[in-house]
Amino acid sequence: MSDLKSKIESLLFISNQPFSLKKLAGLTKAEKAKVEQAVEELVKDYNIEGRGVGIARVDDSVQMVTSAENSQLVQDYIKEETTGELSRASLETLTIIAYRGPVSRAELEQIRGVNCSIILRNLLIRGLVESSEDKKKMQTVYNITLDFLKFLGINQQSELPDFEKLNSSASIAKVLNPLEKPEDNK
């Protein structure tokens, strides 16, 4: 497998959202035409009968997806996973997002000290958090949803208990920015 195909495959695997060919070209530092060719090869490699996953392409967007044959199994699993109680790790992550959001996955992982990708996926599926692109940082950031606020019976994030104190906590700021002085983050 070519180096470019391998890179694209990895990106498609870890993302819960489609990529545009332009974005893939930017991330892999390759020409868009070469990215398009690599994507076409991946589509041929994956979209064969008997595979559990495939690659879907609609116009300029590409995403790794589960096979149609396994859709019911996957739906049942996701339904089970999204209707049960939140784990302690999910609650910790949700709390950090509620008080520090918008926050990037890297920042979450720095605060918690562990990988948060599966937890984030579950919180996104449940509709408790949403992702958006931070144009300045050039990365995805996560924030709580209106549904989460409605569930808690509040109208805005600042109504969370001790919001001001926890949102501007110097100890968390120190973890996120170890070279800055705490007073720089107020």
C-alpha positions, 0 to 999 in steps of 0.5 A, spaced: 500 500 500 502 506 498 504 511 503 499 516 501 493 511 501 495 508 508 495 515 511 488 517 508 486 510 510 488 512 518 484 518 517 478 515 515 478 510 520 479 515 526 474 520 524 467 520 525 465 525 520 466 525 512 473 528 509 473 533 503 478 531 498 481 538 499 482 537 507 485 530 506 490 533 501 492 538 506 492 533 512 497 529 507 500 534 504 499 531 497 496 534 491 488 533 490 489 529 484 493 524 487 489 524 493 483 522 489 486 517 486 488 514 492 481 514 495 479 511 488 484 505 490 481 505 497 474 504 495 476 499 490 480 495 496 474 496 501 467 495 497 467 488 496 462 483 498 464 480 505 467 486 508 465 489 515 467 496 513 467 500 506 468 507 504 463 511 502 464 517 497 459 522 495 461 528 490 467 531 494 466 527 501 469 521 503 468 517 509 469 510 512 462 506 513 460 499 516 457 495 510 450 495 509 449 487 511 451 489 518 447 495 519 442 492 523 447 489 528 451 496 528 444 499 530 443 495 535 449 496 538 449 503 538 442 503 541 444 499 547 450 503 548 446 510 547 441 508 552 445 505 558 448 510 564 454 514 562 460 511 565 464 514 570 469 516 564 464 519 560 461 523 566 468 526 567 469 528 560 462 531 559 464 535 565 470 538 562 467 539 556 461 543 560 465 547 564 471 548 559 468 548 552 469 549 547 475 544 548 479 540 543 480 532 544 488 534 545 486 538 551 481 533 554 486 528 553 491 532 557 486 534 563 484 526 563 491 523 562 487 518 557 485 517 550 478 520 549 476 518 542 471 513 544 468 517 549 467 523 545 464 518 539 459 516 545 457 523 547 456 525 540 452 519 538 447 521 545 447 528 542 450 531 549 456 534 545 457 537 538 463 538 534 465 544 530 472 546 527 476 552 530 478 556 525 484 559 529 486 553 532 485 549 525 482 543 529 476 540 532 473 542 538 467 540 543 462 543 546 455 541 550 449 541 546 442 545 547 439 538 549 444 537 554 442 544 557 435 542 557 436 535 560 439 539 566 433 544 566 438 550 565 438 555 559 445 557 558 452 554 560 454 559 565 448 557 570 452 550 571 454 550 579 460 554 580 461 555 573 465 561 574 470 558 579 471 552 575 471 555 568 477 559 570 480 554 574 488 556 575 490 549 576 486 546 569 489 552 566 496 550 568 495 543 566 493 546 559 498 551 558 504 549 563 509 555 560 504 560 562 503 564 568 496 563 572 494 570 571 495 570 564 489 565 563 484 570 567 
